[in-house]
Amino acid sequence: MLDFLFSGWGAFAMTLFMLLPFAAVFTYVVHRKSVVDRGPATTAPKKISNVETAWLTAVFVIFVGVNLASMKYMPTIASAHAATTRTDIQDVDLTATSWQYELSTREVEAGRPVRFSGRSSDTMHGFAVYHPNGRMLFTMMLMPGLSKPTSLIHTFEDPGTYKVRCLEYCGIAHHGMRDEITVVAAR
């Protein structure tokens, strides 16, 4: 229902929603003290304390509320939810090595969760998957020497060809470290 608030223009609008009240109060205070009333403050310290408490409480409630509402959009939360509620997970094992990916499969089914389990054999690599329209869906950091692979579960909604790119500079041919994943319609 509120998905639009956590991506693109919705996130921008949410940022403005959070910043504009602060900017308005800041401008009001600066204007009052520099133009309207240049003398020393006559407000009782108790009143200032109450205003500060109310302001900090409002900021805290909004901050916690926005963070709690956005938790379901975090890849780790979505992965944990899919791992505990779904039994039809498709597994894709991947290894990043100098300027290429080795994938156990390059074709997955739309509508079913896919567990990407990745390792790096030589240096830091990224594994970023892009929707056919160019929007980044998720990224994983692959570090060498880990005892367990980096893992993330994602469900592709739309069939198509998804681009994979490395987002961690990994050497002279980093710009050519690309691959593709084909998402086919549900069978």
Secondary structure by P-SEA (a helix, b strand, c coil): cccccccaaaaaaaaaaacaaaaaaaaaaaaaacccccccccccaaaaaaaaaaaaaaaaaaaaaaaaaaccccaaaaaaaaaacccbbbbbbbbbcccccccccccccccbbbbbbbbbcccbbbbbbbcccccccbbbbbbccccccbbbbbbbccccbbbbbbccccccccccccbbbbbbccc
